[in-house]
Amino acid sequence: MNKPVKWILIGSGIFVLVLVIAIVGYLISLPRALTETEVREIVREEIEALEVAKEEEAQEEIEVVEEAKTKKEAEIGSKENPYSINESITINNEVNWKILLVDDLEVSAGRWIRVRFTVKNVGKEMKTLTALKLFDDEDREFVTLSEMDNINPGLEGTYTVSYEVPTDSKGFILEVTNLEFISDKAYISLGL
């Protein structure tokens, strides 16, 4: 066999070999049918992912409901949702308030709202009672002059305050606090 033919045959063989390797590589890269075990594994993973998503969604719903419940509980005692005069109200486990009597007095000099209440210091430090604020349904604020009174831990005091108000005012709520300089507040509807 002469040399040029030999080199042509060797070159052709190499070319065919490279071509076969390329075709085999292409065929290997083509998608193949999945086995039953592989399909089951994929389905199991998808079901687990859906269950996790449902659990997360359920947890989010629980958190939303708890947040709404907490918000609703926080609103009790607000100006929009005040306590009633028949309730005993404790603020911050420090001060307990109870309205005993509410009078709506109209006299020749005008209209007065008189409130009789008790305050008990259920905390561990002395508290100082100062002027209480009264609001009407127009959010007008009424303050009465009163003397300050110190209430020691475990003791209770009974007080009466009077507010001069316009004759057309209504929807009165009394603001009560834990008797601190920066106070937590609650509101009591006086039913007038």
CYANA upper distance limits for C-alpha pairs under 8 A (distance plus 0.5 A):
  1 MET  CA      5 VAL  CA      7.48
  1 MET  CA      6 LYS  CA      7.22
  2 ASN  CA      6 LYS  CA      6.83
  3 LYS  CA      7 TRP  CA      6.76
  4 PRO  CA      8 ILE  CA      6.68
  5 VAL  CA      9 LEU  CA      6.63
  6 LYS  CA     10 ILE  CA      6.68
  7 TRP  CA     11 GLY  CA      6.43
  8 ILE  CA     12 SER  CA      6.44
  9 LEU  CA     13 GLY  CA      6.52
 10 ILE  CA     14 ILE  CA      6.69
 11 GLY  CA     15 PHE  CA      6.61
 12 SER  CA     16 VAL  CA      6.61
 13 GLY  CA     17 LEU  CA      6.56
 14 ILE  CA     18 VAL  CA      6.64
 15 PHE  CA     19 LEU  CA      6.57
 16 VAL  CA     20 VAL  CA      6.57
 17 LEU  CA     21 ILE  CA      6.74
 18 VAL  CA     22 ALA  CA      6.68
 19 LEU  CA     23 ILE  CA      6.71
 20 VAL  CA     24 VAL  CA      6.61
 21 ILE  CA     25 GLY  CA      6.57
 22 ALA  CA     26 TYR  CA      6.63
 23 ILE  CA     27 LEU  CA      6.64
 24 VAL  CA     28 ILE  CA      6.63
 25 GLY  CA     29 SER  CA      6.84
 26 TYR  CA     30 LEU  CA      7.04
 34 LEU  CA     38 GLU  CA      6.48
 34 LEU  CA     39 VAL  CA      6.88
 35 THR  CA     39 VAL  CA      6.84
 36 GLU  CA     40 ARG  CA      6.70
 37 THR  CA     41 GLU  CA      6.72
 38 GLU  CA     42 ILE  CA      6.76
 39 VAL  CA     43 VAL  CA      6.67
 40 ARG  CA     44 ARG  CA      6.52
 41 GLU  CA     45 GLU  CA      6.69
 42 ILE  CA     46 GLU  CA      6.74
 43 VAL  CA     47 ILE  CA      6.67
 44 ARG  CA     48 GLU  CA      6.68
 45 GLU  CA     49 ALA  CA      6.65
 46 GLU  CA     50 LEU  CA      6.74
 47 ILE  CA     51 GLU  CA      6.67
 48 GLU  CA     52 VAL  CA      6.66
 49 ALA  CA     53 ALA  CA      6.67
 50 LEU  CA     54 LYS  CA      6.62
 51 GLU  CA     55 GLU  CA      6.63
 52 VAL  CA     56 GLU  CA      6.65
 53 ALA  CA     57 GLU  CA      6.61
 54 LYS  CA     58 ALA  CA      6.52
 55 GLU  CA     59 GLN  CA      6.58
 56 GLU  CA     60 GLU  CA      6.65
 57 GLU  CA     61 GLU  CA      6.75
 58 ALA  CA     62 ILE  CA      6.73
 59 GLN  CA     63 GLU  CA      6.68
 60 GLU  CA     64 VAL  CA      6.70
 61 GLU  CA     65 VAL  CA      6.71
 62 ILE  CA     66 GLU  CA      6.59
 63 GLU  CA     67 GLU  CA      6.47
 64 VAL  CA     68 ALA  CA      6.64
 65 VAL  CA     69 LYS  CA      6.60
 66 GLU  CA     70 THR  CA      6.53
 67 GLU  CA     71 LYS  CA      6.53
 68 ALA  CA     72 LYS  CA      6.53
 69 LYS  CA     73 GLU  CA      6.60
 70 THR  CA     74 ALA  CA      6.51
 71 LYS  CA     75 GLU  CA      6.69
 72 LYS  CA     76 ILE  CA      7.23
 74 ALA  CA     78 SER  CA      8.29
 75 GLU  CA     80 GLU  CA      8.02
 75 GLU  CA     81 ASN  CA      6.79
 76 ILE  CA     81 ASN  CA      5.86
 76 ILE  CA     82 PRO  CA      6.68
 76 ILE  CA     83 TYR  CA      7.41
 77 GLY  CA     81 ASN  CA      6.10
 77 GLY  CA     82 PRO  CA      4.66
 77 GLY  CA     83 TYR  CA      5.59
 77 GLY  CA    186 ALA  CA      5.38
 77 GLY  CA    187 TYR  CA      5.59
 77 GLY  CA    188 ILE  CA      7.30
 78 SER  CA     82 PRO  CA      5.67
 78 SER  CA     83 TYR  CA      8.50
 78 SER  CA    186 ALA  CA      6.33
 78 SER  CA    187 TYR  CA      6.13
 79 LYS  CA    173 ILE  CA      7.89
 79 LYS  CA    186 ALA  CA      8.22
 79 LYS  CA    187 TYR  CA      6.29
 82 PRO  CA    173 ILE  CA      7.82
 82 PRO  CA    186 ALA  CA      7.83
 82 PRO  CA    187 TYR  CA      5.44
 82 PRO  CA    188 ILE  CA      5.43
 82 PRO  CA    189 SER  CA      6.02
 83 TYR  CA     87 GLU  CA      7.18
 83 TYR  CA     89 ILE  CA      8.42
 83 TYR  CA    186 ALA  CA      8.44
 83 TYR  CA    187 TYR  CA      6.71
 83 TYR  CA    188 ILE  CA      5.03
 83 TYR  CA    189 SER  CA      6.44
 84 SER  CA    188 ILE  CA      6.05
 84 SER  CA    189 SER  CA      5.69
 84 SER  CA    190 LEU  CA      7.41
 84 SER  CA    191 GLY  CA      8.10
 85 ILE  CA     98 LYS  CA      7.74
 85 ILE  CA     99 ILE  CA      5.93
 85 ILE  CA    100 LEU  CA      8.17
 85 ILE  CA    188 ILE  CA      6.72
 85 ILE  CA    189 SER  CA      6.71
 85 ILE  CA    190 LEU  CA      6.36
 85 ILE  CA    191 GLY  CA      7.99
 86 ASN  CA     98 LYS  CA      7.97
 86 ASN  CA     99 ILE  CA      7.41
 87 GLU  CA     98 LYS  CA      7.08
 87 GLU  CA     99 ILE  CA      8.28
 88 SER  CA     96 ASN  CA      7.29
 88 SER  CA     97 TRP  CA      6.33
 88 SER  CA     98 LYS  CA      5.37
 88 SER  CA     99 ILE  CA      8.30
 89 ILE  CA     96 ASN  CA      5.95
 89 ILE  CA     97 TRP  CA      5.63
 89 ILE  CA     98 LYS  CA      7.00
 90 THR  CA     94 GLU  CA      7.43
 90 THR  CA     95 VAL  CA      6.01
 90 THR  CA     96 ASN  CA      4.68
 90 THR  CA     97 TRP  CA      6.82
 91 ILE  CA     95 VAL  CA      5.98
 91 ILE  CA     96 ASN  CA      6.97
 91 ILE  CA    177 THR  CA      7.28
 91 ILE  CA    178 ASN  CA      6.00
 91 ILE  CA    184 ASP  CA      7.66
 91 ILE  CA    185 LYS  CA      8.06
 91 ILE  CA    186 ALA  CA      8.03
 92 ASN  CA    178 ASN  CA      7.15
 92 ASN  CA    184 ASP  CA      7.99
 93 ASN  CA    122 VAL  CA      7.08
 93 ASN  CA    123 GLY  CA      6.94
 94 GLU  CA    121 ASN  CA      6.49
 94 GLU  CA    122 VAL  CA      5.39
 94 GLU  CA    123 GLY  CA      4.56
 94 GLU  CA    124 LYS  CA      8.12
 94 GLU  CA    178 ASN  CA      6.70
 95 VAL  CA    119 VAL  CA      7.26
 95 VAL  CA    120 LYS  CA      6.16
 95 VAL  CA    121 ASN  CA      5.24
 95 VAL  CA    122 VAL  CA      5.95
 95 VAL  CA    123 GLY  CA      7.12
 95 VAL  CA    177 THR  CA      8.26
 95 VAL  CA    178 ASN  CA      5.89
 95 VAL  CA    179 LEU  CA      7.95
 96 ASN  CA    118 THR  CA      8.47
 96 ASN  CA    119 VAL  CA      6.10
 96 ASN  CA    120 LYS  CA      5.49
 96 ASN  CA    121 ASN  CA      6.99
 96 ASN  CA    122 VAL  CA      7.27
 97 TRP  CA    117 PHE  CA      7.63
 97 TRP  CA    118 THR  CA      6.32
 97 TRP  CA    119 VAL  CA      5.29
 97 TRP  CA    120 LYS  CA      7.16
 97 TRP  CA    176 VAL  CA      8.10
 98 LYS  CA    117 PHE  CA      6.05
 98 LYS  CA    118 THR  CA      5.79
 98 LYS  CA    119 VAL  CA      7.23
 99 ILE  CA    115 VAL  CA      7.79
 99 ILE  CA    116 ARG  CA      6.67
 99 ILE  CA    117 PHE  CA      4.79
 99 ILE  CA    118 THR  CA      7.05
100 LEU  CA    115 VAL  CA      8.17
100 LEU  CA    116 ARG  CA      5.89
100 LEU  CA    117 PHE  CA      5.47
100 LEU  CA    118 THR  CA      7.66
101 LEU  CA    114 ARG  CA      8.48
101 LEU  CA    115 VAL  CA      6.33
101 LEU  CA    116 ARG  CA      5.50
101 LEU  CA    117 PHE  CA      7.41
102 VAL  CA    113 ILE  CA      7.65
102 VAL  CA    114 ARG  CA      6.21
102 VAL  CA    115 VAL  CA      5.19
102 VAL  CA    116 ARG  CA      6.95
102 VAL  CA    190 LEU  CA      7.35
103 ASP  CA    113 ILE  CA      6.27
103 ASP  CA    114 ARG  CA      5.53
103 ASP  CA    115 VAL  CA      7.07
104 ASP  CA    111 ARG  CA      7.93
104 ASP  CA    112 TRP  CA      6.63
104 ASP  CA    113 ILE  CA      5.37
104 ASP  CA    114 ARG  CA      7.08
104 ASP  CA    192 LEU  CA      8.23
105 LEU  CA    111 ARG  CA      6.25
105 LEU  CA    112 TRP  CA      5.55
105 LEU  CA    113 ILE  CA      6.66
105 LEU  CA    114 ARG  CA      7.99
106 GLU  CA    110 GLY  CA      6.44
106 GLU  CA    111 ARG  CA      4.92
106 GLU  CA    112 TRP  CA      6.76
107 VAL  CA    111 ARG  CA      6.59
107 VAL  CA    112 TRP  CA      8.27
110 GLY  CA    164 GLU  CA      7.78
110 GLY  CA    165 VAL  CA      8.14
110 GLY  CA    166 PRO  CA      7.92
110 GLY  CA    167 THR  CA      7.40
111 ARG  CA    164 GLU  CA      6.36
111 ARG  CA    165 VAL  CA      6.15
111 ARG  CA    166 PRO  CA      6.90
111 ARG  CA    167 THR  CA      6.11
112 TRP  CA    162 SER  CA      6.88
112 TRP  CA    163 TYR  CA      5.87
112 TRP  CA    164 GLU  CA      4.99
112 TRP  CA    165 VAL  CA      6.37
113 ILE  CA    162 SER  CA      6.01
113 ILE  CA    163 TYR  CA      5.62
113 ILE  CA    164 GLU  CA      7.04
113 ILE  CA    165 VAL  CA      7.68
114 ARG  CA    160 THR  CA      7.43
114 ARG  CA    161 VAL  CA      6.23
114 ARG  CA    162 SER  CA      4.75
114 ARG  CA    163 TYR  CA      6.92
115 VAL  CA    160 THR  CA      6.06
115 VAL  CA    161 VAL  CA      5.92
115 VAL  CA    162 SER  CA      6.83
116 ARG  CA    158 THR  CA      7.74
116 ARG  CA    159 TYR  CA      6.17
116 ARG  CA    160 THR  CA      4.77
116 ARG  CA    161 VAL  CA      7.09
117 PHE  CA    158 THR  CA      6.21
117 PHE  CA    159 TYR  CA      6.03
117 PHE  CA    160 THR  CA      6.96
118 THR  CA    156 GLU  CA      7.23
118 THR  CA    157 GLY  CA      6.04
118 THR  CA    158 THR  CA      4.82
118 THR  CA    159 TYR  CA      6.74
119 VAL  CA    156 GLU  CA      5.99
119 VAL  CA    157 GLY  CA      5.92
119 VAL  CA    158 THR  CA      7.02
120 LYS  CA    151 ILE  CA      8.13
120 LYS  CA    154 GLY  CA      7.38
120 LYS  CA    155 LEU  CA      6.21
120 LYS  CA    156 GLU  CA      4.48
120 LYS  CA    157 GLY  CA      6.91
121 ASN  CA    126 MET  CA      8.01
121 ASN  CA    127 LYS  CA      7.40
121 ASN  CA    151 ILE  CA      6.84
121 ASN  CA    152 ASN  CA      7.00
121 ASN  CA    153 PRO  CA      5.60
121 ASN  CA    154 GLY  CA      5.93
121 ASN  CA    155 LEU  CA      6.23
121 ASN  CA    156 GLU  CA      6.80
122 VAL  CA    153 PRO  CA      6.48
122 VAL  CA    154 GLY  CA      5.87
122 VAL  CA    155 LEU  CA      8.15
123 GLY  CA    153 PRO  CA      6.24
123 GLY  CA    154 GLY  CA      7.73
124 LYS  CA    153 PRO  CA      5.86
124 LYS  CA    154 GLY  CA      8.40
125 GLU  CA    152 ASN  CA      7.23
125 GLU  CA    153 PRO  CA      6.17
126 MET  CA    150 ASN  CA      7.13
126 MET  CA    151 ILE  CA      6.15
126 MET  CA    152 ASN  CA      4.87
126 MET  CA    153 PRO  CA      6.15
127 LYS  CA    150 ASN  CA      6.19
127 LYS  CA    151 ILE  CA      5.67
127 LYS  CA    152 ASN  CA      6.90
127 LYS  CA    153 PRO  CA      8.26
127 LYS  CA    179 LEU  CA      6.39
127 LYS  CA    180 GLU  CA      7.68
128 THR  CA    148 MET  CA      7.05
128 THR  CA    149 ASP  CA      6.08
128 THR  CA    150 ASN  CA      4.91
128 THR  CA    151 ILE  CA      6.58
128 THR  CA    179 LEU  CA      6.57
128 THR  CA    180 GLU  CA      8.23
129 LEU  CA    148 MET  CA      5.97
129 LEU  CA    149 ASP  CA      5.65
129 LEU  CA    150 ASN  CA      6.73
129 LEU  CA    151 ILE  CA      7.83
129 LEU  CA    179 LEU  CA      6.75
130 THR  CA    146 SER  CA      7.22
130 THR  CA    147 GLU  CA      7.24
130 THR  CA    148 MET  CA      5.34
130 THR  CA    149 ASP  CA      7.45
130 THR  CA    179 LEU  CA      8.45
131 ALA  CA    143 VAL  CA      7.10
131 ALA  CA    144 THR  CA      6.67
131 ALA  CA    145 LEU  CA      6.75
131 ALA  CA    146 SER  CA      6.04
131 ALA  CA    147 GLU  CA      8.08
131 ALA  CA    148 MET  CA      8.01
132 LEU  CA    143 VAL  CA      6.76
132 LEU  CA    144 THR  CA      7.52
132 LEU  CA    174 LEU  CA      7.86
132 LEU  CA    175 GLU  CA      6.96
132 LEU  CA    176 VAL  CA      7.35
133 LYS  CA    141 GLU  CA      6.99
133 LYS  CA    142 PHE  CA      6.23
133 LYS  CA    143 VAL  CA      5.46
133 LYS  CA    144 THR  CA      8.02
133 LYS  CA    174 LEU  CA      6.59
133 LYS  CA    175 GLU  CA      5.92
133 LYS  CA    176 VAL  CA      8.30
134 LEU  CA    141 GLU  CA      6.26
134 LEU  CA    142 PHE  CA      5.48
134 LEU  CA    143 VAL  CA      6.86
134 LEU  CA    163 TYR  CA      8.28
134 LEU  CA    172 PHE  CA      7.20
134 LEU  CA    173 ILE  CA      6.31
134 LEU  CA    174 LEU  CA      5.08
134 LEU  CA    175 GLU  CA      6.67
135 PHE  CA    139 ASP  CA      5.92
135 PHE  CA    140 ARG  CA      5.86
135 PHE  CA    141 GLU  CA      5.20
135 PHE  CA    142 PHE  CA      6.64
135 PHE  CA    171 GLY  CA      8.46
135 PHE  CA    172 PHE  CA      6.03
135 PHE  CA    173 ILE  CA      5.82
135 PHE  CA    174 LEU  CA      6.92
135 PHE  CA    175 GLU  CA      8.24
136 ASP  CA    140 ARG  CA      6.06
136 ASP  CA    141 GLU  CA      7.58
136 ASP  CA    169 SER  CA      6.79
136 ASP  CA    170 LYS  CA      6.13
136 ASP  CA    171 GLY  CA      5.64
136 ASP  CA    172 PHE  CA      4.91
136 ASP  CA    173 ILE  CA      6.91
137 ASP  CA    169 SER  CA      7.92
137 ASP  CA    170 LYS  CA      6.53
137 ASP  CA    171 GLY  CA      5.28
137 ASP  CA    172 PHE  CA      6.99
142 PHE  CA    163 TYR  CA      7.23
142 PHE  CA    164 GLU  CA      8.19
142 PHE  CA    165 VAL  CA      7.79
143 VAL  CA    163 TYR  CA      7.29
144 THR  CA    161 VAL  CA      7.58
144 THR  CA    162 SER  CA      7.04
144 THR  CA    163 TYR  CA      6.10
144 THR  CA    164 GLU  CA      8.42
146 SER  CA    161 VAL  CA      7.87
151 ILE  CA    155 LEU  CA      6.82
151 ILE  CA    156 GLU  CA      7.47
151 ILE  CA    157 GLY  CA      7.74
165 VAL  CA    169 SER  CA      7.32
170 LYS  CA    192 LEU  CA      6.42
171 GLY  CA    189 SER  CA      8.02
171 GLY  CA    190 LEU  CA      8.10
171 GLY  CA    191 GLY  CA      7.38
171 GLY  CA    192 LEU  CA      5.94
172 PHE  CA    189 SER  CA      6.60
172 PHE  CA    190 LEU  CA      6.13
172 PHE  CA    191 GLY  CA      7.41
172 PHE  CA    192 LEU  CA      6.31
173 ILE  CA    187 TYR  CA      6.58
173 ILE  CA    188 ILE  CA      5.74
173 ILE  CA    189 SER  CA      4.82
173 ILE  CA    190 LEU  CA      6.09
174 LEU  CA    187 TYR  CA      5.97
174 LEU  CA    188 ILE  CA      5.64
174 LEU  CA    189 SER  CA      6.98
174 LEU  CA    190 LEU  CA      7.53
175 GLU  CA    185 LYS  CA      7.14
175 GLU  CA    186 ALA  CA      6.38
175 GLU  CA    187 TYR  CA      5.12
175 GLU  CA    188 ILE  CA      7.12
176 VAL  CA    185 LYS  CA      6.21
176 VAL  CA    186 ALA  CA      5.88
176 VAL  CA    187 TYR  CA      6.52
176 VAL  CA    188 ILE  CA      8.10
177 THR  CA    183 SER  CA      6.23
177 THR  CA    184 ASP  CA      6.01
177 THR  CA    185 LYS  CA      4.94
177 THR  CA    186 ALA  CA      6.74
178 ASN  CA    183 SER  CA      6.25
178 ASN  CA    184 ASP  CA      6.33
178 ASN  CA    185 LYS  CA      7.43
179 LEU  CA    183 SER  CA      6.72
180 GLU  CA    184 ASP  CA      8.37
